[in-house]
């Protein structure tokens, strides 16, 4: 598929040392060009912001794949369902970051209570030392570690952005990542996993 770009130039800078004037030009892909033609407000990201978003998006893609894979490996249907739910949310994060990369900030729900409201059913007892329980405990523990890592990335990267809407979105995603860890922790606790 061929991409079409429109070059938009703005802001003549002072003369350079060789006496030439410098003009800042930016290439916009077709979706951004179309928004500009319709006179929609388009956000232009800095290189640092773009790099941070691409890094976060890459992590979200890996997380979504991990949860998809782990949902197939989990033995307990409760854990399978939890992994499938979180996988969908990670995919939504990936798509939201893609929208920001395209120049728009999606709406976000900054009052997410999924972690607080999650009440898993117990499948395993404390004296259960089965292979299935050990497998599910490993998967849940690994995902808690992943959620902690990703949440800390959002905590750091939120300060890269000047646009309040982007900071709000990243803060919301961070809360959702923390909720994922809380849900996984609750699953482990109710199933008496160390």
URPE-V183113 format. One record per helix or strand of 3 or more residues. SS is the DSSP state (hx for helix, st for strand). FROM is the first residue (numbers start at 1). LEN is the number of residues. If there is no record, write none. Layout:
{{SS;FROM;LEN} {SS;FROM;LEN}}
//
This chain:
{{st;5;9} {st;22;8} {hx;30;8} {hx;47;27} {hx;77;25} {hx;114;4} {hx;131;30} {hx;164;27}}
//
